[in-house]
Amino acid sequence: TALPVAEWRGRTARLWAALDTELRERLAVASLHEAVRLGCDLLRTEEEEEAALGQLCHQVPTDKRPEAASWYREQGNREFKRGRYQDALRLYSKAASHELPGSPEVSVCFANRSAALLHLGHFEVCLEDIARAESHGCPDRLLPKVLLRKAECLLCLGRLQDAQDILRVLESKIAQDGVMTAHLTRLKKLSHLKVKLGEKERCPEPAGEARGSIQGEPEIWEESNIISGASSSLSLSFDAERGRHLVASQDIVAGQRLVREEAFVSVLCPGESLLLQDGDTAWDIGATNADLYCHHCLRQLLASVPCQGCSYAKYCSQECADVAWQRYHSTECSLGALLLTLGVFCHVALRTVLLAGFAEVSRLVAWSHHGDKNLQNPETRCIPLSEAPEAGAGSRGIPGCGSNGRYQSSYQALFHLLPHTEQHNPEHKFLCTLSVVAICKQLQAAGLEAAVLNQESLQQWSKPKTCEKPSDELSPELKTVAEAMLRHVLQLQCNAQAITVMQELGPGDGAVVDKKPVRLATAFFPVLSLLNHSCCPNTSVSFSGTAATVRASQPISSGQEVLHCYGPHWCRMRVVERQELLSQYFFKCRCQACVKELESGVKSVVSIRNSFCCPKCQAQMQGEEDTLCCSNEACATSASRDLLSGRLQDLQQQIKKALAMLRVGKADQAIKMLLKCQMDAGTFLSPEHLLMGEMEDHLAQVYATLGKWQEAARHLKKSIEIVEMHHGPSSVETGHELFKLAQILFNGFAVSEALSTIQRAEGILSVHFGPQSAQIQELQEMKACLSQLPRNILQRT
C-alpha cells in the first residue's frame, strides 16, 4: 500500500519505456524542480493516462452510497439476531459511514449500534450512540425502545436518579400514545427495569475499591535543550561517514527512555480487501485497519464517528473528526479514491504539505533552489562536530536545526531529511513525479487550490466547488506544492517509520490473548530519523497512538552511538538477506553483526538454527547448491533443496488449516493436525527451527482454549526455549512469550510458578515498553490477585 496500485505502476513503466532516450536521460538527472516541470508537460499531453487513473479510482470508491448503507444495516440486523453482537457492531458502523448527513437513516444506524453496544457491556459508549441517534432526529417509532435502552445503561452504571427520570419520561410517552397494546413488550421491560431500580435503591452495592491501573514509579525524565523530545543524556553529532546521529553523552541503563516524539504526520495504512468485487452489491464485510482505528489519532475504534463527506474516514470521537477536517481532511476528503489508488507515500506527502502550511513549504522550496546541488546531500555543507561533543553551538551547522541550534520535530527538520534524489531508480522517480502531479492537478480541478494555499477556509463539511475553467497547466503555487510532495515521497523510502500495534489474533475473548505486531500507519518522525541503523541495535521502539517512544534495550556507555533497527535484524535474517533489504536506504551496513558474518565467513546463527536436517540421521544438511548433503560423513545422504523447501511450504499450509479449525471451534481436530505436523517436521527440520517453536506455541493456544492449563504450559515452555535461542533471553519476543505463559499459569492456579514468570516477564517488557505499558499493568494486576490468595493455597502451590 506504500506505492501506487500495480495497474498505475504498469502504465507509468510503459510510458517511461516509450520516452525517447534524451528525455529519459534528462529526467534521470533532473532536480526536483525540473522533474515536476517535465512531469506536468507529460501529463498534459498524455490525456489517456489521466483517464486511466480516473478509471482506477472507481475501484476504490470513497463516496457515500445509501444503497451500501441499507445493505450493511440489513447484514447488521441479521448478525444481531444471531447474537453476534461484535459483528453487528462493525456492520452498523459501516452502514453509518455510508449514510448521507442529515438523513433519518443515520439515526437508525446509531440506534441499532447502541443496542449491540448494550449487549457487549459498553454502557458509556452506548449512551454516546443514543445521544447521536437523538441529535440526528431519532424516528418516533424507535424512541420508546431507545429510551428503555438508555435507562438500562444508566441503571448498569449506577446513575439511579438519571435512570428514574428517563423511565418517567417513557411512561408519559407510552400513556400519551393511547394504544397500550402496541407497547406490551416495552411495558414489561419498563416494569422489569423499575423493579431493578427499586432493588438498587433499597440495597445499594457496596462501594468496592476503585479498579484502576496499578501505578508504577514515575520515570525520571529530563529533556535535552538541543533536541526536542529527546533525553538530556543524548547529544547530536555529525561526521562524513554517519551523517547526523545521536550519541550517549552519559552512561545509559537498559529500559531508560531516550526519545518520546509525536509524529509530525501519520497516515493510516488502509489494509487489505478494499477493492470491490464485480457487481454493485458485492460490498466488503471484512474489517480492515480503516474500520478498526481512528484515522486521526490511531486509537482503536469501538463505535466510530464517520466523516460527513466521505465513507472512508472514521474517527474515535467528534473532536478527532473536527480537528482532522480543520487541519487536512477538508482538502483530502474528495480525493480519497485517488489517494488510495496512488498509495500511502503520496498520501503522507500531501498531508505533510497541508500540515506545514503553504507559507513554510514555499519558503523552504525557494531556499532549496539557491543551493540545489548541495541540497541533494545537504550534510556536505555541515560543520563536523568533533570539536563539540556536547553538540551545543556546533549544532547550528546541522541541517534541520534552527538559528538557535535546536533540532525540533518541525517541518524544517523534516524538509532536511535526505531525499537521495540522484540515487533513486530513474523509473521510480518518474512514477513518483507523475503521481504527485496527478494529485495537484486534481486539487486544481476540484477547486481546492485556495484551501491548499491557506487563502480561505472551507465551511465545515461543505463540498468544494470545481473550477469554472479547469486549466491543463498547473499554477506556479501548485507546482511548488508538487515539488515539495515529490521530495517527501522520495524521502519516505529511507525515512518512513511504520507505526505498529500489537493486534489480537482471533476473537480476543479467551483467557489467553495471543497478539502479533501489525503495521498500522506510515509516519514522519524527524527526531527518530536521526537514529542510524544497526542489525544488532541497542534500542527498542514502541508506539502509543501517533507517539513513538525509544528506550535503551541494553546499557549504552557514554560516547557510544544510539542505534535503531530499520527492519532487517541479525536474529531474523542472514547477512545476504539483510544487505539486500537495506539497499533501499542507499548505504551498506557495517554494523558489528554484518562485519562479523561477512569477514569471518562464519555461518549465521539464523542459517544454522533454521536449517533442514537429514531425513535419515537428523544431522544438519549443508551446502550452498541445489543439492544439500548430510553433515554426518558416516551418513552421506543428499536431498534436493527444492524438495525440502516444498515440504516446508506444505507443512506451513497444514498449520494454517489447523488454526482455521481452531477458529471455528474444532479444537480436537486442530490438536490432531498440529501433532501430525510436528511429527512430519521432525523428519526434515532442525529441532531449533523457528517453525518448531511456532507449532509448540499453537498447541499451547489450543490446550488453553480447552482449559487444559498444564498441557498448555508444557508446550509454551518448549516454544520459549526456541524463541530464546533465536532472539535472546532478554528480547521483546521472549517477553511476549513469557507474558502468555504467565496468563496460562495464572489461569491454571500454578501460583508459585506464575509469580516467578510474571516477575521475569515484567523485567523484560518494562525495558522495551516502560513501567506504565498495558502489558506491565496486566502483569501487576495478576501478581496482586495471586498475592491476595489465602496462605494455605499459596503454600499448596
C-alpha positions, 0 to 999 in steps of 0.5 A, a space after each residue: 500500500 506504500 506505492 501506487 496500485 500495480 495497474 498505475 505502476 504498469 502504465 507509468 513503466 510503459 510510458 517511461 519505456 516509450 520516452 525517447 532516450 534524451 528525455 529519459 536521460 534528462 529526467 534521470 538527472 533532473 532536480 526536483 524542480 525540473 522533474 515536476 516541470 517535465 512531469 506536468 508537460 507529460 501529463 498534459 499531453 498524455 490525456 489517456 493516462 489521466 483517464 486511466 487513473 480516473 478509471 482506477 479510482 472507481 475501484 476504490 470508491 470513497 463516496 457515500 452510497 445509501 444503497 451500501 448503507 441499507 445493505 450493511 444495516 440489513 447484514 447488521 440486523 441479521 448478525 444481531 439476531 444471531 447474537 453476534 453482537 461484535 459483528 453487528 457492531 462493525 456492520 452498523 458502523 459501516 452502514 453509518 459511514 455510508 449514510 448521507 448527513 442529515 438523513 433519518 437513516 443515520 439515526 437508525 444506524 446509531 440506534 441499532 449500534 447502541 443496542 449491540 453496544 448494550 449487549 457487549 457491556 459498553 454502557 458509556 459508549 452506548 449512551 454516546 450512540 443514543 445521544 447521536 441517534 437523538 441529535 440526528 432526529 431519532 424516528 418516533 417509532 424507535 424512541 420508546 425502545 431507545 429510551 428503555 435502552 438508555 435507562 438500562 445503561 444508566 441503571 448498569 452504571 449506577 446513575 439511579 436518579 438519571 435512570 428514574 427520570 428517563 423511565 418517567 419520561 417513557 411512561 408519559 410517552 407510552 400513556 400519551 400514545 393511547 394504544 397500550 397494546 402496541 407497547 406490551 413488550 416495552 411495558 414489561 421491560 419498563 416494569 422489569 427495569 423499575 423493579 431493578 431500580 427499586 432493588 438498587 435503591 433499597 440495597 445499594 452495592 457496596 462501594 468496592 475499591 476503585 479498579 484502576 491501573 496499578 501505578 508504577 514509579 514515575 520515570 525520571 525524565 529530563 529533556 535535552 535543550 538541543 533536541 526536542 523530545 529527546 533525553 538530556 543524556 543524548 547529544 547530536 553529532 555529525 561526521 562524513 561517514 554517519 551523517 547526523 546521529 545521536 550519541 550517549 553523552 552519559 552512561 545509559 541503563 537498559 529500559 531508560 527512555 531516550 526519545 518520546 516524539 509525536 509524529 509530525 504526520 501519520 497516515 493510516 495504512 488502509 489494509 487489505 480487501 478494499 477493492 470491490 468485487 464485480 457487481 454493485 452489491 458485492 460490498 466488503 464485510 471484512 474489517 480492515 485497519 480503516 474500520 478498526 482505528 481512528 484515522 486521526 489519532 490511531 486509537 482503536 475504534 469501538 463505535 466510530 464517528 464517520 466523516 460527513 463527506 466521505 465513507 472512508 474516514 472514521 474517527 474515535 470521537 467528534 473532536 478527532 473528526 473536527 480537528 482532522 477536517 480543520 487541519 487536512 481532511 477538508 482538502 483530502 476528503 474528495 480525493 480519497 479514491 485517488 489517494 488510495 489508488 496512488 498509495 500511502 507515500 503520496 498520501 503522507 506527502 500531501 498531508 505533510 504539505 497541508 500540515 506545514 502550511 503553504 507559507 513554510 513549504 514555499 519558503 523552504 522550496 525557494 531556499 532549496 533552489 539557491 543551493 540545489 546541488 548541495 541540497 541533494 546531500 545537504 550534510 556536505 555543507 555541515 560543520 563536523 562536530 568533533 570539536 563539540 561533543 556536547 553538540 551545543 553551538 556546533 549544532 547550528 551547522 546541522 541541517 534541520 536545526 534552527 538559528 538557535 541550534 535546536 533540532 525540533 520535530 518541525 517541518 524544517 527538520 523534516 524538509 532536511 531529511 535526505 531525499 537521495 534524489 540522484 540515487 533513486 531508480 530513474 523509473 521510480 522517480 518518474 512514477 513518483 513525479 507523475 503521481 504527485 502531479 496527478 494529485 495537484 492537478 486534481 486539487 486544481 480541478 476540484 477547486 481546492 487550490 485556495 484551501 491548499 494555499 491557506 487563502 480561505 477556509 472551507 465551511 465545515 463539511 461543505 463540498 468544494 466547488 470545481 473550477 469554472 475553467 479547469 486549466 491543463 497547466 498547473 499554477 506556479 503555487 501548485 507546482 511548488 506544492 508538487 515539488 515539495 510532495 515529490 521530495 517527501 515521497 522520495 524521502 519516505 523510502 529511507 525515512 518512513 517509520 511504520 507505526 505498529 500495534 500489537 493486534 489480537 489474533 482471533 476473537 480476543 475473548 479467551 483467557 489467553 490473548 495471543 497478539 502479533 505486531 501489525 503495521 498500522 500507519 506510515 509516519 514522519 518522525 524527524 527526531 527518530 530519523 536521526 537514529 542510524 541503523 544497526 542489525 544488532 541495535 541497542 534500542 527498542 521502539 514502541 508506539 502509543 497512538 501517533 507517539 513513538 517512544 525509544 528506550 535503551 534495550 541494553 546499557 549504552 556507555 557514554 560516547 557510544 552511538 544510539 542505534 535503531 533497527 530499520 527492519 532487517 535484524 541479525 536474529 531474523 535474517 542472514 547477512 545476504 538477506 539483510 544487505 539486500 533489504 537495506 539497499 533501499 536506504 542507499 548505504 551498506 551496513 557495517 554494523 558489528 553483526 554484518 562485519 562479523 558474518 561477512 569477514 569471518 565467513 562464519 555461518 549465521 546463527 539464523 542459517 544454522 538454527 533454521 536449517 533442514 536436517 537429514 531425513 535419515 540421521 537428523 544431522 544438519 544438511 549443508 551446502 550452498 547448491 541445489 543439492 544439500 548433503 548430510 553433515 554426518 560423513 558416516 551418513 552421506 545422504 543428499 536431498 534436493 533443496 527444492 524438495 525440502 523447501 516444498 515440504 516446508 511450504 506444505 507443512 506451513 499450509 497444514 498449520 494454517 488449516 489447523 488454526 482455521 479449525 481452531 477458529 471455528 471451534 474444532 479444537 480436537 481436530 486442530 490438536 490432531 493436525 498440529 501433532 501430525 505436523 510436528 511429527 512430519 517436521 521432525 523428519 526434515 527440520 532442525 529441532 531449533 527451527 523457528 517453525 518448531 517453536 511456532 507449532 509448540 506455541 499453537 498447541 499451547 493456544 489450543 490446550 488453553 482454549 480447552 482449559 487444559 492449563 498444564 498441557 498448555 504450559 508444557 508446550 509454551 515452555 518448549 516454544 520459549 526455549 526456541 524463541 530464546 535461542 533465536 532472539 535472546 533471553 532478554 528480547 521483546 519476543 521472549 517477553 511476549 512469550 513469557 507474558 502468555 505463559 504467565 496468563 496460562 499459569 495464572 489461569 491454571 492456579 500454578 501460583 508459585 510458578 506464575 509469580 516467578 514468570 510474571 516477575 521475569 516477564 515484567 523485567 523484560 517488557 518494562 525495558 522495551 515498553 516502560 513501567 506504565 505499558 498495558 502489558 506491565 499493568 496486566 502483569 501487576 494486576 495478576 501478581 496482586 490477585 495471586 498475592 491476595 490468595 489465602 496462605 494455605 493455597 499459596 503454600 499448596 502451590 
